[in-house]
Amino acid sequence: QVQLVESGGGLVQPGGSLRLSCVASGNIYNAYFMGWYRQALGKQVELVATITRNGRTNYGDSGKGRFTISMDNSKNTVFLQMNSLKPEDTAVYYCNSGRHTIPGDYWGQGTQVTVSS
């Protein structure tokens, strides 16, 4: 089992920035990749970005251009730097991790990001 704990969500004005963090614990062997998905109210879950432990990244349409994913392997932590935020970025952001399937088997509890003036 892998436990994922997110932090860093909150309320931000349009054009602002936020940095999300997610720490993995437990059977880290199964946390080969880590990433972020999001779900806006009334919409499906969508990929934001993923990163593997050797640094390979993959961005969904929602994460391209303004978001940057990174990982600190020594701390089993993944970050999502979000810049130039827009109201349409408002969603619950979930940390995800796994080894064999995408999305992975493990999910965090989610952190709310609200972009509003």
Number of C-alpha atoms within 10 A of each C-alpha: 13 19 18 24 18 22 17 14 18 14 14 18 14 17 14 14 16 19 16 21 22 27 20 22 16 11 10 16 12 16 25 16 26 32 29 29 22 24 19 16 10 6 9 9 15 17 22 24 25 28 21 20 16 10 14 10 16 16 18 13 11 16 22 12 11 12 19 18 24 21 23 12 12 6 10 17 18 27 23 23 15 19 16 14 21 16 15 12 20 20 21 19 26 26 32 31 31 22 17 12 9 14 18 18 15 18 21 19 14 22 21 18 22 20 21 16 9
